[in-house]
Amino acid sequence: MHTKKDIPFHHYSETHKYVNIRDGHPVLSIDPNFPFVITQFDLMSNRAQAEIPHRHDYFELIYLEEGAGQHIIDYEPYEIKTPSFYFLSQGQIHFWKLEKGLEGKVLLFPREFLIPPATAFNHEGDLAIFNSLSKAPCVCLNDENLPKIYALFNEINEEYLRKSESSLSMLRAYVHILLVSLLRIHAKDQPQDILDTTNAMVRQFRQLVSENYLTVRSVQEYADLIGISATHLRDTVKKITGYSPGQLIRQEIIFESKRRLANTELTTAEIGYTLNFEDTSYFSRYFKRETGQSPSNYREEVRKKYQIAN
């Protein structure tokens, strides 16, 4: 069993410490000051397949070639499928319940890789794509698209090994192509065309909700931020996602509620307060209405299921 005090963070700056050692030397050289890493599971220690909940202060793009079991992301279990991609945003909780060890490649990068602080280029759109894909259980590949993705990985690996002055720009370009390619693969499996212009607005809405749900709760406020009418936002979001905007806002609040119930010692009232519920008893009713469980029952159940000690 593991304690939940604070879910441990795996820090980008410490990644170089967790490379396997062979014949007294690390099998991969990682520069903690270079904001990008491409590696694979057999080069990294068991920490890369950790079976206890943890989170990262960086973004992680996982390509699984082999493996079996479950990938638990924010306490939602997903059966491992191969070959496929999994996307982990900064701060997401995840761990593995493995029946067969993992084989595959991993891209790691901090936020400043996509959004460099000292450049005119802003890859915020790539971050939006990444966060959109991180809400999907996985993106599965097939014989048709696998060769293209593999060729991209080879280009990324060659550029990473080069580490010249222009390498970061090249790596950003390759990662951009990779993310857009994976979004297109994912889009093919969706009932609606998630790449049309209408859907760009829906993605913008979901991104705004993920960034502002603690303080912005009304559909009208989000419509104002986007510059459209609340009616247009409601109709379009419902058509594309099957959910109303209000439901998606509530999902984000419940998502964070579950994280805090599982991973902190805060009381239900304190969690309600940190989530900006002025009436903490209303938070309990709100949680039960949305999930069918009281906050205390959910906390007890999730801790028992994943052996999180009191």
Stockholm file with secondary structure:
# STOCKHOLM 1.0

chainA/1-310         MHTKKDIPFHHYSETHKYVNIRDGHPVLSIDPNFPFVITQFDLMSNRAQAEIPHRHDYFELIYLEEGAGQHIIDYEPYEIKTPSFYFLSQGQIHFWKLEKGLEGKVLLFPREFLIPPATAFNHEGDLAIFNSLSKAPCVCLNDENLPKIYALFNEINEEYLRKSESSLSMLRAYVHILLVSLLRIHAKDQPQDILDTTNAMVRQFRQLVSENYLTVRSVQEYADLIGISATHLRDTVKKITGYSPGQLIRQEIIFESKRRLANTELTTAEIGYTLNFEDTSYFSRYFKRETGQSPSNYREEVRKKYQIAN
#=GR chainA/1-310 SS CEECSSCCEECGGGGGGGBCEETTEESSCCCTTSSCEEEEGGGBCGGGGCSSCEEESSEEEEEEEEEEEEEEETTEEEECCSSEEEEECTTCEEEEEEEEEEEEEEEEECHHHHSCTTSSCCCHHHHHHHHHHTTSSCEECCTTTHHHHHHHHHHHHHHHHHCCTTHHHHHHHHHHHHHHHHHHHHHHTSSSCTTSHHHHHHHHHHHHHHHHTTTCCCHHHHHHHHTSCHHHHHHHHHHHHSSCHHHHHHHHHHHHHHHHHHHCCCCHHHHHHHTTCSSHHHHHHHHHHHHSSCHHHHHHHHHHHTTEEC
#=GC SS_cons         CEECSSCCEECGGGGGGGBCEETTEESSCCCTTSSCEEEEGGGBCGGGGCSSCEEESSEEEEEEEEEEEEEEETTEEEECCSSEEEEECTTCEEEEEEEEEEEEEEEEECHHHHSCTTSSCCCHHHHHHHHHHTTSSCEECCTTTHHHHHHHHHHHHHHHHHCCTTHHHHHHHHHHHHHHHHHHHHHHTSSSCTTSHHHHHHHHHHHHHHHHTTTCCCHHHHHHHHTSCHHHHHHHHHHHHSSCHHHHHHHHHHHHHHHHHHHCCCCHHHHHHHTTCSSHHHHHHHHHHHHSSCHHHHHHHHHHHTTEEC
//
